[in-house]
Each structure stands twice: as structure tokens, then as C-alpha cells.
Amino acid sequence: MSEPPGAYYTAERWQNWIDRIDEEEIDPEDEDSARLLLNLQDDTAIAVAKIITAHDDGHLDEEEAVEELAEVRDIVLAEVELDDEEKLMLVDGVQTSLVCVFYAAEEYIAGGVAEDGTIEEYVRAAADAEAEEDLDAALGYCAQAGTRIIDGDELAMDLAEELDFGLVAEWVNGLDSLQTAMSDPEVVEEDEDSE
């Protein structure tokens, strides 16, 4: 009952998004540009949500689910080739946000839901760890918060807005996409005119 390779996400799909970003004028202050970057992020989060759901529904065992996640992660976190430095930085920001999405999904599949705290407690612990430059711990806390989001707890957006700009803020941004994807795993449609 396993899905064909690339059923959840393909390198072509990611490249189509990158090509669109390459072709368009990107201004992060512009709503359409911001939406394009968010769609790129949400699209990946939806693929992750589908793998988690397939695992929860018994269609993928733990090993298969982790393999599928690794395949998507390898596609999405690979180095992107863009000539425009600013676009490269923006895509890098999306990739950074998604790092935590993958960690949270892997942690959830391998270990279940983190039971020691609330989303808010984990995120605050992550922010404290980041302040102490312990980025591994910060990522771990964010991933634990992510397992609670996967389980149905809600990430409050005012919590995200309180965070200082940095890795934890970016990771929480990714978790927000994961939350959206878990509640509504509809595929983000690429524009019809992109072949």
C-alpha cells in the first residue's frame, strides 16, 4: 500500500517554485512576493503533514515515514542556485524555517508527542537556549513544540510575535506553516501558467 516514489514531494515541484521566484520581481514588503515565499514554505509543510498522516493512518511504518521525510528534506534543504543574492537570502529564510518542521515530524514519528510542556513553554525554552547560544537545544525545544502542534495543540500567533528576530523566530514561523498544513492539508496550487 506504499506510495510511489515522489508521491509526497518531488525535486521538480521544488524547482518549479524556485524558477518562479527566479523569474518574478521579489520584494518581501510586497504582499504577492510575501505570499509566494509563504506558499513555497506551506507547500513543503503540506507534504510533511501528508507523510505524518499516512504514518498515523498506518499506511507508512516508522522507517518508511522517516525515509519519506528524509527524501523531502534532501530536496528542500539542498543548496539553491539563484543569481540574485536577495532572492537567495529569502529562499534561505524559508529553508531555515522548514528545518524545524522536519525535526518536529521526525521526533513525532519516532518518539510521539512531547509531554513535558506546552507549546508556549517549549518555545520560551527555545528562545532562552538561543539567547545562551545553545542552538541545538533551541532546535530541540522547537521540535518538541512541533510535536504538540502535530498532535493538535495550537500555536498562538502572539507568542510568535513576541520573539526576537533569530533562528527560533524562523523555526516558529515554520511551525506555523506546519500547523496550517495539519489542519488543512490542501495542496498549494502552483499557478497554471507555470509549466
Secondary structure, 3 states (H helix, E strand, C coil): CCCCCCCCCCHHHHHHHHHHHHHCCCCCCCHHHHHHHHHHHHHHHHHHHHHHHHHHCCCCCHHHHHHHHHHHHHHHCCCCCCCCHHHHHHHHHHHHHHHHHHHHHHHHHHHCCCCCCCHHHHHHHHHHHHHCCCHHHHHHHHHHHHHHHHCCCCCCHHHHHHCCCCHHHHHHHHHHHHHHHHHCCCCCCCCCCCC
